[in-house]
Amino acid sequence: MKRFLLFFFALFLIFRPFIDGLTYSVIQHLFEISTLCVALFFAGAVLAGFARYQRTGVELPALLFFLFILAGSFFTTSPYRTAVIDLQYLYYFLLFFLFYQLASTEELGHQKKGIKKSDKSERFPEVKRVLVPIILFTGFLVSLYGIHQYFWGFRDTLNYLSERGLLKGTSPDLLARIYSKRAFATFVYPNIFAAYLITLIPLTFSFAFANGIPWKKDEETNWNLLFGIPLLLLLFLALFTTKSAGGLIIFFSVTILWLVTLQLTKKGVKNSGKQPAFFLIILVVAIVFLTLYSSGFFSKALSLRDRLFYWLSSFQIWTHRPLFGFGSGTFGLHYARFKMPLALETQHSHSIFFEMLAENGILCLATFFWFWLLVLKKIWKNARSPIEKGIFWGVLTLFLHSQIDFDLADPSLATYLFLLPALVPDKSEPKPLSDKKRRENLLLTRITAGIIILTMLLAGLRLFRIFRSERYYQRALASLSAGGVEEGMVYLHKASALEPRNAFYPLTSGNVCYKLGIVTGNLDSLYQAINYYQKAVELEPFGASFRFRLGEAALAISKISGNQDWKEYAKLCFEAAVRLYPTKKEYRERWLQTLKR
């Protein structure tokens, strides 16, 4: 079982940072399905008596979190969005508990067999000896790509698009990111790439100095130091290319806290007393300040005001449903109603705290942070080796950064938030149990495993339906972009049949019919568009864009047919769109135009 889990997570960590879950939703579902299958396999082994579950000490807050998530799903305003995000939460927590089983089995195995570990193995156990280098090696590749992107990639991409006349057809969002000259590597957004880097920097630093610094010529070559220092410099350079103000703020704060802790406890880098930690503090702080200054941090600090607007809107959303919120994944849907006039458009609150507060309510938020407070406390208590201490500071950095950005929304990044803590299991000796108590615990574990198997099966079936519908949807988009309207509509209908509660499927179908009706003047196509848009509105009544599209289709019918009833219907639709998105200039102007005619 241990070898199976080790093999699974080795492959998992190799591919995970290269496939961003925000843009590759179909592949993200494959990651989730594979994790569910591994959890099923492990639970089945526990039920059959071939494996033993090692308690983490955080089962209670995790269980309460999912109970509140389940309760909130009955009150969601978008069942499909909520199902997708809730399954994503399940995926994250499963990664943590499965990874913990892998790491803790080794520690407990040494205790059980009475094997005395050498200093090297105690500092760098087998699991960390395999998986930590994989994490750092993928960080090396991603950083190289980000640096290449910054210095050469953006220029080459623009030249390619310009030479082939593709600039007009390129996504404005992508062009904006290219022109901004901020590297994002495989993470789509520079701030997310920065969060990934500042998570790996403490781990890389601890890895480099895990065996100390050899000062004598006859000492053995320190391979950790030999590979760790260049990687550390590479990560710093990549961090500079992101120009992320929020990432630099968090990194600077945690670095100071870490170095002060090292100095106060006098447990810094292993140096046999020959290297004062004071000089290390000066060096790292100097690097941080230079990075802050050269990246133009002080001129960008004012951009943080946008996050304050997001958080104020999140608080207003929460006041309408304080206990269970509006449902996971619905922040972007309701943000429009409470958007500040000067705030930017967004689909995320840029904070785990405020987004979960608005979407899931105070009960889910409390249990989620209870879980993380216990996790961070356990890492701090159990971290003994330099590697484990580096993991603590890396996890703390990512957790704090997630309070000012949408890290949890990016599955590729959020994976590290849940996996890294599991590398530091509880090393305390298990208390001896009586035979009766052991039998009771075994029975309880097997009952729990049975319940988990049933839950995983139900979740897996739902996830597989979502996966298939997304595949049909992607095929539909590909067919439509190639001019295959009939084929595209067939795929859209198949996607809707599998997931009838996804409002984006009828919305896309409506857009196709609307364009056909406008180009050809065919009223039947416009009537079909009306039907599709109405279905989308029924599925997500708070979708302002759905109301607006419905109004546009009704207005088009009125112009072609001369029927004024459709014009009145269009007015009502535009009015509803303005009510759901008061600060949207385009919606308000369209509504006022219909009132004047």
TAHUZI-V757414 format. One record per residue. N is the residue number from 1. OMEGA is omega in whole degrees, 0 to 359 (999 if undefined). Layout:
# TAHUZI-V757414
n:N omega:OMEGA
n:N omega:OMEGA
This chain:
# TAHUZI-V757414
n:1 omega:181
n:2 omega:180
n:3 omega:178
n:4 omega:179
n:5 omega:180
n:6 omega:178
n:7 omega:180
n:8 omega:184
n:9 omega:175
n:10 omega:177
n:11 omega:182
n:12 omega:184
n:13 omega:177
n:14 omega:185
n:15 omega:190
n:16 omega:184
n:17 omega:183
n:18 omega:182
n:19 omega:183
n:20 omega:183
n:21 omega:180
n:22 omega:184
n:23 omega:181
n:24 omega:185
n:25 omega:181
n:26 omega:179
n:27 omega:176
n:28 omega:177
n:29 omega:177
n:30 omega:175
n:31 omega:181
n:32 omega:180
n:33 omega:179
n:34 omega:179
n:35 omega:176
n:36 omega:180
n:37 omega:178
n:38 omega:177
n:39 omega:176
n:40 omega:180
n:41 omega:181
n:42 omega:179
n:43 omega:176
n:44 omega:178
n:45 omega:177
n:46 omega:180
n:47 omega:180
n:48 omega:179
n:49 omega:181
n:50 omega:179
n:51 omega:181
n:52 omega:180
n:53 omega:178
n:54 omega:182
n:55 omega:181
n:56 omega:184
n:57 omega:180
n:58 omega:181
n:59 omega:184
n:60 omega:178
n:61 omega:178
n:62 omega:179
n:63 omega:179
n:64 omega:179
n:65 omega:182
n:66 omega:174
n:67 omega:178
n:68 omega:176
n:69 omega:180
n:70 omega:179
n:71 omega:180
n:72 omega:181
n:73 omega:178
n:74 omega:182
n:75 omega:184
n:76 omega:177
n:77 omega:176
n:78 omega:185
n:79 omega:182
n:80 omega:179
n:81 omega:181
n:82 omega:179
n:83 omega:181
n:84 omega:183
n:85 omega:178
n:86 omega:176
n:87 omega:176
n:88 omega:175
n:89 omega:178
n:90 omega:178
n:91 omega:180
n:92 omega:183
n:93 omega:177
n:94 omega:177
n:95 omega:181
n:96 omega:185
n:97 omega:178
n:98 omega:180
n:99 omega:178
n:100 omega:178
n:101 omega:180
n:102 omega:182
n:103 omega:184
n:104 omega:180
n:105 omega:180
n:106 omega:181
n:107 omega:181
n:108 omega:179
n:109 omega:178
n:110 omega:180
n:111 omega:183
n:112 omega:183
n:113 omega:179
n:114 omega:181
n:115 omega:178
n:116 omega:183
n:117 omega:176
n:118 omega:180
n:119 omega:182
n:120 omega:182
n:121 omega:179
n:122 omega:180
n:123 omega:189
n:124 omega:185
n:125 omega:186
n:126 omega:182
n:127 omega:180
n:128 omega:180
n:129 omega:179
n:130 omega:191
n:131 omega:179
n:132 omega:175
n:133 omega:177
n:134 omega:179
n:135 omega:181
n:136 omega:180
n:137 omega:177
n:138 omega:174
n:139 omega:176
n:140 omega:182
n:141 omega:181
n:142 omega:179
n:143 omega:177
n:144 omega:180
n:145 omega:179
n:146 omega:179
n:147 omega:177
n:148 omega:180
n:149 omega:184
n:150 omega:186
n:151 omega:185
n:152 omega:189
n:153 omega:181
n:154 omega:181
n:155 omega:181
n:156 omega:180
n:157 omega:179
n:158 omega:178
n:159 omega:180
n:160 omega:181
n:161 omega:181
n:162 omega:181
n:163 omega:183
n:164 omega:177
n:165 omega:184
n:166 omega:184
n:167 omega:182
n:168 omega:182
n:169 omega:181
n:170 omega:180
n:171 omega:178
n:172 omega:179
n:173 omega:178
n:174 omega:179
n:175 omega:179
n:176 omega:179
n:177 omega:178
n:178 omega:181
n:179 omega:180
n:180 omega:180
n:181 omega:175
n:182 omega:184
n:183 omega:175
n:184 omega:175
n:185 omega:182
n:186 omega:188
n:187 omega:174
n:188 omega:182
n:189 omega:182
n:190 omega:182
n:191 omega:178
n:192 omega:176
n:193 omega:178
n:194 omega:179
n:195 omega:177
n:196 omega:183
n:197 omega:182
n:198 omega:172
n:199 omega:183
n:200 omega:184
n:201 omega:177
n:202 omega:179
n:203 omega:179
n:204 omega:178
n:205 omega:180
n:206 omega:177
n:207 omega:182
n:208 omega:185
n:209 omega:182
n:210 omega:182
n:211 omega:180
n:212 omega:181
n:213 omega:179
n:214 omega:182
n:215 omega:181
n:216 omega:183
n:217 omega:183
n:218 omega:178
n:219 omega:181
n:220 omega:178
n:221 omega:179
n:222 omega:184
n:223 omega:176
n:224 omega:180
n:225 omega:182
n:226 omega:180
n:227 omega:185
n:228 omega:183
n:229 omega:177
n:230 omega:179
n:231 omega:179
n:232 omega:178
n:233 omega:179
n:234 omega:179
n:235 omega:178
n:236 omega:179
n:237 omega:178
n:238 omega:178
n:239 omega:177
n:240 omega:183
n:241 omega:179
n:242 omega:182
n:243 omega:182
n:244 omega:181
n:245 omega:181
n:246 omega:179
n:247 omega:180
n:248 omega:178
n:249 omega:182
n:250 omega:181
n:251 omega:179
n:252 omega:182
n:253 omega:182
n:254 omega:179
n:255 omega:178
n:256 omega:180
n:257 omega:180
n:258 omega:183
n:259 omega:176
n:260 omega:178
n:261 omega:177
n:262 omega:183
n:263 omega:183
n:264 omega:182
n:265 omega:181
n:266 omega:177
n:267 omega:181
n:268 omega:180
n:269 omega:180
n:270 omega:186
n:271 omega:178
n:272 omega:176
n:273 omega:184
n:274 omega:183
n:275 omega:181
n:276 omega:178
n:277 omega:181
n:278 omega:181
n:279 omega:177
n:280 omega:179
n:281 omega:180
n:282 omega:182
n:283 omega:184
n:284 omega:179
n:285 omega:178
n:286 omega:178
n:287 omega:181
n:288 omega:180
n:289 omega:177
n:290 omega:178
n:291 omega:179
n:292 omega:185
n:293 omega:185
n:294 omega:180
n:295 omega:180
n:296 omega:184
n:297 omega:187
n:298 omega:177
n:299 omega:182
n:300 omega:185
n:301 omega:180
n:302 omega:180
n:303 omega:179
n:304 omega:179
n:305 omega:178
n:306 omega:178
n:307 omega:177
n:308 omega:176
n:309 omega:179
n:310 omega:184
n:311 omega:176
n:312 omega:177
n:313 omega:178
n:314 omega:179
n:315 omega:178
n:316 omega:176
n:317 omega:182
n:318 omega:183
n:319 omega:180
n:320 omega:177
n:321 omega:189
n:322 omega:186
n:323 omega:186
n:324 omega:177
n:325 omega:182
n:326 omega:179
n:327 omega:180
n:328 omega:176
n:329 omega:186
n:330 omega:183
n:331 omega:181
n:332 omega:180
n:333 omega:185
n:334 omega:180
n:335 omega:183
n:336 omega:182
n:337 omega:187
n:338 omega:183
n:339 omega:176
n:340 omega:184
n:341 omega:182
n:342 omega:183
n:343 omega:177
n:344 omega:174
n:345 omega:181
n:346 omega:175
n:347 omega:182
n:348 omega:182
n:349 omega:183
n:350 omega:176
n:351 omega:176
n:352 omega:184
n:353 omega:186
n:354 omega:179
n:355 omega:179
n:356 omega:176
n:357 omega:181
n:358 omega:186
n:359 omega:189
n:360 omega:177
n:361 omega:187
n:362 omega:182
n:363 omega:177
n:364 omega:181
n:365 omega:182
n:366 omega:182
n:367 omega:178
n:368 omega:180
n:369 omega:172
n:370 omega:178
n:371 omega:185
n:372 omega:175
n:373 omega:177
n:374 omega:180
n:375 omega:181
n:376 omega:178
n:377 omega:180
n:378 omega:178
n:379 omega:180
n:380 omega:182
n:381 omega:188
n:382 omega:181
n:383 omega:181
n:384 omega:180
n:385 omega:177
n:386 omega:180
n:387 omega:182
n:388 omega:177
n:389 omega:176
n:390 omega:176
n:391 omega:179
n:392 omega:183
n:393 omega:176
n:394 omega:179
n:395 omega:179
n:396 omega:179
n:397 omega:181
n:398 omega:180
n:399 omega:179
n:400 omega:179
n:401 omega:179
n:402 omega:175
n:403 omega:179
n:404 omega:179
n:405 omega:186
n:406 omega:182
n:407 omega:183
n:408 omega:180
n:409 omega:179
n:410 omega:185
n:411 omega:181
n:412 omega:179
n:413 omega:182
n:414 omega:177
n:415 omega:181
n:416 omega:178
n:417 omega:182
n:418 omega:182
n:419 omega:186
n:420 omega:179
n:421 omega:182
n:422 omega:178
n:423 omega:179
n:424 omega:182
n:425 omega:178
n:426 omega:183
n:427 omega:180
n:428 omega:180
n:429 omega:177
n:430 omega:180
n:431 omega:179
n:432 omega:182
n:433 omega:174
n:434 omega:180
n:435 omega:181
n:436 omega:180
n:437 omega:179
n:438 omega:179
n:439 omega:179
n:440 omega:179
n:441 omega:179
n:442 omega:178
n:443 omega:181
n:444 omega:179
n:445 omega:181
n:446 omega:176
n:447 omega:179
n:448 omega:179
n:449 omega:178
n:450 omega:178
n:451 omega:179
n:452 omega:179
n:453 omega:179
n:454 omega:179
n:455 omega:180
n:456 omega:178
n:457 omega:179
n:458 omega:179
n:459 omega:180
n:460 omega:178
n:461 omega:179
n:462 omega:180
n:463 omega:179
n:464 omega:176
n:465 omega:178
n:466 omega:179
n:467 omega:180
n:468 omega:180
n:469 omega:178
n:470 omega:177
n:471 omega:177
n:472 omega:181
n:473 omega:178
n:474 omega:176
n:475 omega:179
n:476 omega:180
n:477 omega:179
n:478 omega:179
n:479 omega:181
n:480 omega:179
n:481 omega:178
n:482 omega:178
n:483 omega:179
n:484 omega:185
n:485 omega:182
n:486 omega:179
n:487 omega:179
n:488 omega:179
n:489 omega:177
n:490 omega:179
n:491 omega:178
n:492 omega:178
n:493 omega:177
n:494 omega:179
n:495 omega:179
n:496 omega:179
n:497 omega:179
n:498 omega:180
n:499 omega:185
n:500 omega:181
n:501 omega:176
n:502 omega:185
n:503 omega:183
n:504 omega:178
n:505 omega:175
n:506 omega:177
n:507 omega:179
n:508 omega:177
n:509 omega:178
n:510 omega:179
n:511 omega:179
n:512 omega:181
n:513 omega:180
n:514 omega:179
n:515 omega:178
n:516 omega:181
n:517 omega:180
n:518 omega:183
n:519 omega:186
n:520 omega:184
n:521 omega:182
n:522 omega:180
n:523 omega:181
n:524 omega:178
n:525 omega:179
n:526 omega:175
n:527 omega:176
n:528 omega:178
n:529 omega:178
n:530 omega:181
n:531 omega:180
n:532 omega:180
n:533 omega:178
n:534 omega:178
n:535 omega:178
n:536 omega:179
n:537 omega:178
n:538 omega:181
n:539 omega:179
n:540 omega:184
n:541 omega:180
n:542 omega:180
n:543 omega:182
n:544 omega:182
n:545 omega:178
n:546 omega:178
n:547 omega:181
n:548 omega:179
n:549 omega:178
n:550 omega:178
n:551 omega:179
n:552 omega:179
n:553 omega:179
n:554 omega:180
n:555 omega:178
n:556 omega:178
n:557 omega:180
n:558 omega:180
n:559 omega:184
n:560 omega:185
n:561 omega:184
n:562 omega:180
n:563 omega:183
n:564 omega:178
n:565 omega:179
n:566 omega:177
n:567 omega:177
n:568 omega:178
n:569 omega:178
n:570 omega:178
n:571 omega:180
n:572 omega:180
n:573 omega:179
n:574 omega:177
n:575 omega:178
n:576 omega:179
n:577 omega:178
n:578 omega:179
n:579 omega:180
n:580 omega:179
n:581 omega:188
n:582 omega:186
n:583 omega:180
n:584 omega:184
n:585 omega:182
n:586 omega:181
n:587 omega:182
n:588 omega:180
n:589 omega:180
n:590 omega:179
n:591 omega:180
n:592 omega:178
n:593 omega:180
n:594 omega:179
n:595 omega:183
n:596 omega:186
n:597 omega:999
